[in-house]
Amino acid sequence: MSHGPRSGLYAVSSALLAMSRHLEVRDVLKTIVASARELLDAEYAALGVPDDHGGFAQFVVDGVSDEQWKAIGPLPRQHGILAAMLHEARPQRLADVRQDPRFEGWPSAHPDMSDFLGLPIRDGDETIGALFLANKRCPKPQGGCGFTEEDEELLSILAQHAAIALTNARLYERSRELTIAEERSRLAHELHDAVSQKLFSLRLTAQAATTLVDRDPSRAKGELQHVAALAAEAADELRAAVVELRPAALDEDGLVATLRTQVQVLDRAHSARVTFASGGVRALPAAQEEAMLRVAQEALHNALRHSGAERVDVLLAKRGPGAVLRVTDDGSGFDPRAIRRAGRHLGLVSMRDRASGVGGALTVESAPGKGTTIEMEVPGG
């Protein structure tokens, strides 16, 4: 890789432009990592975002396949030199990371790494991430590091802009969440006022009809017809409110991005590991997308609140002209037949109704101690 002024400036400019194109935090993290690895010609790159307990809330890698990453397994809470980067907040350039006293080894599936360049991403005095590169693709000086001072300076420039991109993405996500929350609150108040008035009128009219049944049946009949009309109006207002409550993110970003964002939020909020994967899914009819999102939300709620799961995996994949959603957890599980016989578990009833309401189907696989898989398929447009 050439490090001349023209090629260097072009590479930095391309990296910065790539970072500025994304507004979702996860997408920004992935772009920073990929840009850093390409810019400095390294085999591996990673970026960790700290949590409040000295470890990482998010960890993104580049140069490691999905299969390798699954085989490596979850990160330990305190991750040796990587976690130390969050506390020391200064660049680290090492000839061989394995010789550093803070090195704690790695799982058998982990790729072997030697020379290492690590650098904090800072927003003012706060460390909001740590960026790591390993295995520079170049001849190594005897006992020395392949990464140079020039590399460190280049990565420092990238880290400064990464801080801006990451902060902007976080602000965007928070502002959108606030906007949605405010809109929900407004609609809730409107819905409460409108439906409360209708229900109050319904109650008074029904009481009037009751008193007239014996002494004036014809007037009672008229009052009951009025009750039916009021009930129809209340139902119409409820339907309109439900349509208006369709998630704003679904209209703006589509099902894949909305699900990914919600899974990321849940992954940060719960001790269980929550993952999302998708493949080849095209835009679906609006009703089907909303039904799939609601089923995913219900399934995730059940898994995270009731099953004691340590891991929940969400998959959205293409199936024929439609799509399939699968939510799998390793929690306590249950006997679906017993639930059905007892007439309980309204969440499952609701999910089945949502699936059938858009021409889809819902299947549930579970057993005590064996976790649960909920799968919903929709036909597409």
Buried (B, 14 or more C-beta within 10 A) or exposed (E): EEEEEEEBEEBBEEBBEBBBEBBBBBBBBBBBBBBBBBBBBBBBBBBBBBEEEEBBEBBBBBBBEEEEEEEBEEBBEEBBBBBBBBEBBEBBBBBBBEEBEBBEEBEEEBBEBBBBBBBBBBBEEEBBBBBBBBBBEBEBEEEEBBBBEEBBEBBEEBBEBBBBBBBBBBEBBEEBEEEEEEEEEEBEEEBEEBBEEBEEBBEEBBEBBEEBEEEEEEBBEBBBEBBEEBBEBBEEBBEEBEEEBBBBBBEEBBBBBBBBBBBBBBBEEBEBEBBBEBEEBEEBBBBBBBBBBBBBBBBBEBBBEBBEBEBBBBBBEBBEEBBBBBBBBBBBBBEBEEBEEEEEBEBBEEBBEBBEEBBBEBBBBBEEEEBBBBBBBBBBE
